[in-house]
Each structure stands twice: as C-alpha cells, then as structure tokens.
Amino acid sequence: MLKNTAVRTYHDVDIAWRIKNRNQTVHGSNFGVTAELINRLVLMGNDKSRTFVNFSNRISLKWR
C-alpha cells in the first residue's frame, strides 16, 4: 500500500506556456490529481511523500 511508500511527483506548472505552446489549460494537466494523492497520503501519516512544483518553463526548454 502507498501509505508506507515514499511517493514523489514533479510538475512544471507554467500555465501561460501551456496555453501558448500546447493549447492546454489547467484542466489539461494532472497536477491537481497528484496533489490530491499526496495530500491523502500525508493525512494517512505518510511523511515520506512530496510534490515538487516548478512555476517556470526553464526545465522544459532543454528538452525541445
């Protein structure tokens, strides 16, 4: 069960970039769902789970 497992999620949340380059809004992303997952794990006592959010597109630029 994930209650005792370290879980990490990573998200690049540059909404303006997503709208311009991918025609996606917040609803086209999965960071809300994974934030809920991490929140529930923490509420169950899992102190090894984290979410990492990058609010700039600098990381994605090297992958183009």
Secondary structure, 3 states (H helix, E strand, C coil): CHHHCCCEEEEECCHHHHHHHHCCCHHHCCHHHHHHHHHHHHHCCCCCCEEEEECCCHHHHCCC
